[in-house]
Amino acid sequence: MTTQEPNSPGAPVVIKPNDTLDTLLEKLKMHRIHRIFVVNDEYKPIGVVSLKDVLGLLVNRDAAQSTQNESKIEAANHPMSVF
């Protein structure tokens, strides 16, 4: 399966592997879609990203940051802390 060039009538909404998360989110929002194809330079599909994938990434990232912040707070409250 080869997708059509972007902007051609009926072309699916696509992103490339180097596109940013902001670009992905903007396309999902603008086109009111939940999945988007990832294509290579020849516009052949190489993957798909879903809104669920993005939410999972953000939740995991926030959880990791929260754990790091809690560790810093615990370390700062420890009497033998050295920074």
C-alpha positions as CSV (number, residue, x, y, z in Angstrom):
1,M,0.0,0.0,0.0
2,T,1.3,3.4,-0.9
3,T,-0.3,6.5,0.3
4,Q,-1.0,9.5,-1.9
5,E,1.0,12.6,-1.8
6,P,-0.1,15.0,1.0
7,N,-2.6,17.6,0.1
8,S,-4.0,15.5,-2.8
9,P,-7.8,14.9,-2.7
10,G,-8.6,12.0,-0.5
11,A,-5.1,11.6,0.9
12,P,-4.9,10.2,4.4
13,V,-3.4,12.4,7.2
14,V,0.2,11.4,7.8
15,I,3.3,12.3,9.7
16,K,6.9,11.5,9.2
17,P,9.2,9.9,11.8
18,N,11.0,13.2,12.5
19,D,7.8,15.2,13.1
20,T,7.3,16.6,16.6
21,L,4.8,15.6,19.1
22,D,3.2,19.1,18.7
23,T,2.8,18.4,14.9
24,L,1.2,15.1,15.7
25,L,-1.2,16.5,18.2
26,E,-2.1,19.4,15.9
27,K,-3.0,17.1,13.1
28,L,-5.0,14.8,15.3
29,K,-6.9,17.8,16.6
30,M,-7.3,19.6,13.3
31,H,-8.6,16.6,11.5
32,R,-10.6,15.2,14.5
33,I,-9.0,11.8,14.2
34,H,-7.7,9.2,16.7
35,R,-5.0,7.5,14.6
36,I,-2.4,8.8,12.1
37,F,-0.1,6.9,9.7
38,V,3.6,7.4,9.9
39,V,5.2,7.4,6.4
40,N,8.7,7.3,5.0
41,D,10.1,9.7,2.4
42,E,8.3,7.8,-0.4
43,Y,5.0,8.1,1.6
44,K,4.8,4.4,2.2
45,P,3.3,3.6,5.6
46,I,5.8,2.4,8.2
47,G,3.6,2.6,11.3
48,V,0.6,4.1,13.0
49,V,0.3,6.3,16.1
50,S,-3.0,6.4,18.1
51,L,-4.2,8.9,20.6
52,K,-4.0,6.1,23.1
53,D,-0.3,5.8,22.4
54,V,0.2,9.5,23.0
55,L,-1.7,9.5,26.2
56,G,0.2,6.5,27.5
57,L,3.5,8.3,26.7
58,L,2.4,11.4,28.5
59,V,1.1,9.5,31.6
60,N,4.3,7.5,31.8
61,R,6.5,10.6,31.4
62,D,4.5,12.5,34.1
63,A,4.7,9.5,36.5
64,A,8.5,9.3,36.0
65,Q,8.9,13.0,36.7
66,S,6.7,12.8,39.8
67,T,8.8,9.9,41.1
68,Q,12.0,11.9,40.5
69,N,10.6,15.0,42.2
70,E,9.5,12.8,45.2
71,S,13.0,11.4,45.4
72,K,14.5,14.9,45.4
73,I,12.2,16.0,48.2
74,E,13.0,12.9,50.3
75,A,16.7,13.5,49.7
76,A,16.4,17.1,50.7
77,N,14.6,16.2,53.9
78,H,17.3,13.6,54.9
79,P,19.7,14.9,57.5
80,M,22.7,13.5,55.7
81,S,21.8,15.1,52.3
82,V,24.7,16.6,50.4
83,F,23.9,18.6,47.2
